[in-house]
Amino acid sequence: MWDQWKKGFDQWENATAQLLEEWLKSPLVLGPSGTMLSTMMKAKLASDRAMAQLWGGFGLPTKRDQERTLHALNQLEARLIDLEQKLEDAEDQRAAAPAPAPAKAAKASAKDADAEKAAR
């Protein structure tokens, strides 16, 4: 019984799919559908503009303002990541460089201490 029902359903599905495919490709369906889609897109554009004016009237950021801000944040984040990478590379180079001689380091630290006292 199940097999018969399945076979009948498959036949119905194939016949319906062929009929719908031909019907959906017909200019009688495509023309009005395209016109309806164009009309709906124009209505959406008008609605989006009205909402942007409404939000702007309340002093709130519009979708475009939010997108601009998000873009600026993404650029800042990318620059920050680049700077972090450069800092990490510089720290690695500094760690790999030989340490200064102890006598020079003592003189430099004494000069730094004198300069710090003078600044106060």
N, C-alpha and C positions, 0 to 999 in steps of 0.2 A: 504494500500500500504506500509506504513512504517513497519507494523508488518511483512509482507511478506519479505521485504528487510532485516529486523533484523534477522528473522529466517534463511534466506539464508546465511547471513553473519556469524551467530553463527555456522551453519553447516560447512561452509568453514573453519572457524577458528579452530574448533575442529579437522577436518580432517588434516589440515595443521600442527597443533601443534603435533599431533600423528606422522605424517610422519617425521617432523623435529627432534622430540625427538629420534626416532629410528635411523635416519640418523646420528645425532650428537654422538650417542653412538657407532657407527660403527668403527671398527678398521681401516677401510679405510680412515676415517676422523681423528680419534684420533692420529694415527701414524705421518702423515705429520704435523698435527697441533702442536704436541709436539716437533717435530724436528724444526719447524719454530720458536716456542717460545724459545727453547734453543739457536738457532742461534741469535735471536733478543736480548736475554739477554747477550750473549757474546759480541755482537756489542755494546750494551749499556755500558758494563763494560769497553771495550776498549775506548769508547768515554769519559766516566767519567775520566779514567786515563789520557787521552790526555788533557782534560780540566784542570785537577788538575796540570799537568805539565806546561801548558800554564800560568795559574794564578800564579803558583809558580815562573815561569820564570820572570814574571813582578813584583815579590815581593809582590803580593797580597795574602791575606789569602785564602786557599782552603776551600772547604766545611768541610773537616775534622777538619781543624784548627778552623773554626767558631764553630763547634759543641763542640770541646774541651773547647773553651773559654766560650761558653754558659753554659756548665756543671760546670765549675769553678765558674761562676757568680751565678748559682743556689745554689751551695754549700755555697758560701759566704753569700748569702741572707738568707739561712736557719740558718746559724750560727748567723747572725745578729738578726734575729727574736728570736732565743733562748736567746741571750744576753739581748735583750729588755725585754723579759718575765722575766728573772732573775732579772733585774734591777727593773722592776715593782713590783715583789714579795718582793724584799728587801725594796723598798720604802713603801710598804703596811705594812711590819713588823715593820719598823721604826716608821711609823705613829701610829701603834697600841701599841707600847711600851710606858711606862710611861715617861713623860718628866723629864730630870735631875733636881736636886734641884737647885734653883737659885744661891746659894752661889758657888757651884761647877762650874756652867756655867760662872759666873763672873770671877772666877779664871782662867778657861780655856781660856776665851776670852782675858784676860790680858796677859797670857802666849803666846797666838797666836800673839798678837800685838807686844810683845817684840821680839819674834822670827822673825817676819816680818821685824822689824826695824834692827835687827842684820843681816839679809840676804841682806839688801840694802847696 
